[in-house]
Amino acid sequence: MRLDKIILGIGLIGSSFAACAQALEPFKFIALGDMPYNIPADYARYERLISEINQQKPSFTVFVGDTKSGSIPCSDEYNQKVKSYFDRYEAPLIYSIGDNEWTDCHRPLAGSYDPLERLDKLRSTFFNHKESLGKRHLSLVRQADVEQT
């Protein structure tokens, strides 16, 4: 009897994996970050990279932070420029903030900003809705949206 249960269990697990595998469609994504750094020279390079990414037609792209070096000013104008670049991605773009966008903003070359004020500004500029950036959007579940228990 016990052997029958083991065989039945293995069969159910195997068929579950097969059903899941058939239900999932393959996808590809691109991850990048730390750009543009050498301004203004990197703007043209970054624009070409965005065009290449769009030609690859990924399911989504992840930008892992550091949209600038730690010595570039953390201005609202610069954040709007970054947002305009993010809006060029055809596929959904998921953005994770890096340290250069807020924690390094207290540096004189970065503008001597208050880092927490810059973090709040980044949140209101890039994360004011529950969707990804880019031309097509994905609905996102963000840490701030999940009730802590």
Contacts in CASP RR format, 6 or more apart in sequence:
PFRMAT RR
TARGET T0000
AUTHOR 0000-0000-0000
METHOD contacts of the structure
MODEL  1
MRLDKIILGIGLIGSSFAACAQALEPFKFIALGDMPYNIPADYARYERLI
SEINQQKPSFTVFVGDTKSGSIPCSDEYNQKVKSYFDRYEAPLIYSIGDN
EWTDCHRPLAGSYDPLERLDKLRSTFFNHKESLGKRHLSLVRQADVEQT
27 58 0 8 1.000
27 59 0 8 1.000
27 60 0 8 1.000
28 56 0 8 1.000
28 58 0 8 1.000
28 59 0 8 1.000
29 58 0 8 1.000
29 59 0 8 1.000
29 60 0 8 1.000
29 61 0 8 1.000
29 62 0 8 1.000
30 53 0 8 1.000
30 56 0 8 1.000
30 58 0 8 1.000
30 61 0 8 1.000
30 62 0 8 1.000
31 61 0 8 1.000
31 62 0 8 1.000
31 63 0 8 1.000
31 64 0 8 1.000
32 49 0 8 1.000
32 53 0 8 1.000
32 61 0 8 1.000
32 62 0 8 1.000
32 63 0 8 1.000
32 64 0 8 1.000
33 63 0 8 1.000
33 64 0 8 1.000
33 65 0 8 1.000
33 66 0 8 1.000
33 67 0 8 1.000
34 64 0 8 1.000
34 65 0 8 1.000
34 66 0 8 1.000
35 42 0 8 1.000
35 45 0 8 1.000
35 46 0 8 1.000
35 49 0 8 1.000
35 66 0 8 1.000
35 67 0 8 1.000
36 42 0 8 1.000
36 43 0 8 1.000
36 45 0 8 1.000
36 46 0 8 1.000
36 67 0 8 1.000
36 68 0 8 1.000
37 66 0 8 1.000
37 68 0 8 1.000
37 69 0 8 1.000
38 69 0 8 1.000
39 68 0 8 1.000
39 72 0 8 1.000
46 85 0 8 1.000
47 85 0 8 1.000
47 88 0 8 1.000
50 85 0 8 1.000
50 88 0 8 1.000
50 89 0 8 1.000
53 61 0 8 1.000
53 89 0 8 1.000
53 91 0 8 1.000
54 88 0 8 1.000
54 89 0 8 1.000
54 90 0 8 1.000
54 91 0 8 1.000
57 90 0 8 1.000
57 91 0 8 1.000
58 91 0 8 1.000
59 91 0 8 1.000
59 92 0 8 1.000
60 91 0 8 1.000
60 92 0 8 1.000
60 93 0 8 1.000
60 94 0 8 1.000
60 132 0 8 1.000
60 138 0 8 1.000
61 89 0 8 1.000
61 91 0 8 1.000
61 92 0 8 1.000
61 93 0 8 1.000
61 94 0 8 1.000
62 93 0 8 1.000
62 94 0 8 1.000
62 95 0 8 1.000
62 96 0 8 1.000
63 86 0 8 1.000
63 93 0 8 1.000
63 94 0 8 1.000
63 95 0 8 1.000
63 96 0 8 1.000
64 96 0 8 1.000
64 98 0 8 1.000
65 95 0 8 1.000
65 96 0 8 1.000
65 97 0 8 1.000
65 98 0 8 1.000
65 100 0 8 1.000
65 101 0 8 1.000
66 98 0 8 1.000
66 99 0 8 1.000
66 100 0 8 1.000
66 101 0 8 1.000
67 82 0 8 1.000
67 98 0 8 1.000
67 100 0 8 1.000
67 101 0 8 1.000
68 74 0 8 1.000
68 78 0 8 1.000
68 82 0 8 1.000
68 100 0 8 1.000
68 101 0 8 1.000
69 100 0 8 1.000
70 100 0 8 1.000
70 104 0 8 1.000
70 107 0 8 1.000
70 109 0 8 1.000
70 110 0 8 1.000
71 107 0 8 1.000
71 109 0 8 1.000
71 110 0 8 1.000
72 78 0 8 1.000
72 100 0 8 1.000
72 109 0 8 1.000
72 110 0 8 1.000
73 109 0 8 1.000
73 110 0 8 1.000
73 111 0 8 1.000
74 101 0 8 1.000
74 102 0 8 1.000
74 104 0 8 1.000
74 105 0 8 1.000
74 110 0 8 1.000
74 111 0 8 1.000
74 113 0 8 1.000
74 118 0 8 1.000
75 111 0 8 1.000
76 121 0 8 1.000
76 125 0 8 1.000
79 101 0 8 1.000
79 121 0 8 1.000
79 122 0 8 1.000
79 125 0 8 1.000
79 126 0 8 1.000
80 125 0 8 1.000
83 125 0 8 1.000
83 126 0 8 1.000
83 133 0 8 1.000
86 93 0 8 1.000
86 95 0 8 1.000
86 126 0 8 1.000
86 133 0 8 1.000
86 134 0 8 1.000
87 133 0 8 1.000
87 134 0 8 1.000
87 135 0 8 1.000
88 134 0 8 1.000
88 135 0 8 1.000
89 133 0 8 1.000
89 134 0 8 1.000
89 135 0 8 1.000
90 134 0 8 1.000
90 135 0 8 1.000
90 136 0 8 1.000
91 134 0 8 1.000
91 135 0 8 1.000
91 136 0 8 1.000
92 131 0 8 1.000
92 132 0 8 1.000
92 133 0 8 1.000
92 134 0 8 1.000
92 136 0 8 1.000
92 137 0 8 1.000
92 138 0 8 1.000
93 132 0 8 1.000
93 133 0 8 1.000
93 134 0 8 1.000
94 132 0 8 1.000
94 133 0 8 1.000
94 138 0 8 1.000
94 140 0 8 1.000
95 126 0 8 1.000
95 132 0 8 1.000
95 133 0 8 1.000
97 119 0 8 1.000
97 122 0 8 1.000
97 126 0 8 1.000
100 110 0 8 1.000
101 118 0 8 1.000
101 122 0 8 1.000
102 115 0 8 1.000
102 116 0 8 1.000
102 118 0 8 1.000
102 119 0 8 1.000
102 122 0 8 1.000
103 115 0 8 1.000
104 110 0 8 1.000
104 115 0 8 1.000
105 111 0 8 1.000
105 113 0 8 1.000
105 114 0 8 1.000
105 115 0 8 1.000
105 118 0 8 1.000
106 112 0 8 1.000
106 113 0 8 1.000
106 114 0 8 1.000
106 115 0 8 1.000
126 133 0 8 1.000
127 142 0 8 1.000
130 139 0 8 1.000
130 140 0 8 1.000
130 141 0 8 1.000
130 142 0 8 1.000
130 145 0 8 1.000
131 137 0 8 1.000
131 138 0 8 1.000
131 139 0 8 1.000
131 140 0 8 1.000
132 138 0 8 1.000
132 140 0 8 1.000
END
